[in-house]
């Protein structure tokens, strides 16, 4: 089921995936700056989690709904996200917010403001490729909520080894051989299906452990 929500940045689109049976939590995920909700990790979570009692909503930012190809500034992304969270908060379920790449940054910046119980960061862009001195670690460390990070071992935006020590309540799971999109090379001794199963299993177990 899809819903349009009016925001200061334009109309955002919510696609809902109801939980099987009585839902235990609601996971809301945004997309990255280079793609939309069709990202393989977002779609894998949408397929796997409802069967475990976790309702899920994928949020398309207004710039994507409008057909634009370039993401706006962080403040505009946040402005397009907050009204959507207000709409979804009416479900009355424990709210876990997150996203992939730029969407993870939005979730970290706004988690406290929207009343989330936790944050999921998929492929957090710790720094621009080749620019480790431009760290965005403060956004992640300052999420103010328990935070799970899923990071590809070969992510050009920051490998697991590059992350600083995480505060209590934060956890990092490395995805073997995965790049920023969690794609695994065919020559790797670890398959794409295994990578996605690691992601969906880790996220599902973590959310159910919280809620």
N, C-alpha and C positions, 0 to 999 in steps of 0.2 A: 504494500500500500504506500502510495506517495502523497506527500503533502507539501504545499508551498507555504513558506513563512516570510512575511515582509520584514526586512531589516533595514537599518540606515544605509547599508551597502547595496541594497537591491534584494531580490527574492532568492532565498535559499530553498533547496529541495531536500526533504527528508524521505528516505526509503526505509520502511519498517519491516523487520523480520520477527514476528511474534514467537515467543517461546512455546515449546510443547508443554502442555500442562500449566501448572501455576508457576509464573516466573519468579525467580529468586533475585534477579538484578536486571538492570538495563545498562547495556554498553553502547555508548554513542561514539562514533568514529568519524573523523574528518580525513580528507585526502591531502596529498602533497601538492607542491607548487608545479610539478611537472606532469601531473595526471589527475585522474578523477577517481570515483569510487569503484571503477572497474579494476583497480589494482589487484593483483593476484592474492596478496595477503588479506586484504579487506574482504574479498569475495570468499576466500577459504573460511574466514571467521564467520561470515554471514551464513555459510552452509553448515558449519559444524556446531556453533554454540547454541542455537535455539533448541536443538535436541537434548542439550544438557540443562535446560531450564533457564537459559540466559537470553532475554530479549535483546535485540540488537537494532540499532538505527544507524544508517549511513547518511552522512550529511554532505551535500554538494554546496560548496560556497557560491555566493552570488555571481562571482566573476565567471565561474564555470557554467552556471545556469544561463548566463547571458551570452555564452559562446565565445568569451574572450580567451586568449591563449597565454596571457601573462598574468601572474598573480600580483595583487596589489601589496601595499605596505602592511607590516604586521598590525598596526592599529586598525586598518580597514578589515583585515581578516578577523580580528577580535570582534569588531562591530557586526560582522556578518554571522558570527558564531553565538554571541550571547543571547539574542532573542530566540534562537532555535533551542537553546538549553532551557530557557524559560517555558517554552512550549512543551518540551519533553518532561520537565519536572512535574507536570501535572499527572504523570503516570503513577506517582507515589512510590516508585521502587527505588532501592539503593542505586545511585547513579555513579557509573564509572565512565569517565570521559577519556578520550584518547584520539589517536590518529597516526598517520604515517608521515614522516619527514616534517614538512612545515605544519601539517595538521597536529603533530605531536607537540610542536612548540606552542601552538594556540592553546591546546588543552592544558599544558603546564602553566601558561600565563594566567589562565582563567579558572582553574580548578576550584580554588577557594571561593571565588566570587559566585560560582554557579551551584555551590553546595555539593560538589562531588565527594564521594567517599574514597576515591582512588583515581590514579591516572595510568593509562597504558600508552607507552611511547614505542611505536614501531619505526625502526630505522631513524632514530633521532639524529638530526643533522648537527653533530657536535661542532663542526666547522665547515667552511666551504672547501671543496677539494683542493689539496695542496696548500691550504692556508691555516695550519693548526694554531697560529697565533691569534686568529679571530674566533676564539672559543665562545660557544653559546651555553657552556655548562651551567651558568648561573640560572638560566631558565629551568633547566631540569632539576638542579639541586634545590631550587626555591619553589617547587610546585606546591609545597605545603601539605601534600597528601602522600600516602604510600604509592610508590610508582614502580611499575614493571617496565623494563626496557628490553626489547628484542632487537639485537643488533647483529648484522652479518659480519662474519670474520674478515671479509674483504671489502667492507663498505668504505668508499673513498671519502665519505663525509665524516668518518671517524670509526676506527675499529674498536672492538671491545677493550683492547689494551690501552687505548688512548684516553679512556674515561677516567676521571678523577675518582678518588674514594667516595663511595655513595653513602649518604646518611642512613641512619636506621630507618627501616621501612621501605627503602628503595632496593631493588634487585635487578641485576642484569643477566640476561640469558643470551649466550652467543649462538648464532646460527652457523654451523660449519659451512665454510666455502661460500656463503651467501654474499652477494653484493648489496648495493643500496636498495634494490628492488627484491632482495632475497632470492634472486636467480642463482642457481647452482650450475657450474660448468658441467657439460656432459662427461668430461674426462674424470670428474671428481668421484671418489669412492663413496660418495654420499649423495643420494638422489634428491630430485626436486620434491617428490611426494613426501620423502622423509623430512625435508626442511619444513614443509607446510604442516605436517603432522606435529612437529616439534612446536611450531608457533601456536597452532590451535589448542594443542594439549596443554602447553604451559599457561596460556591465557585462561582457558577454561578452569584448570585446577586452581589458579591464583584467585580468580574472581569468586569461585565457590568457597575457597578458604577464607575470603574476606566477608562474604555475605551468608 
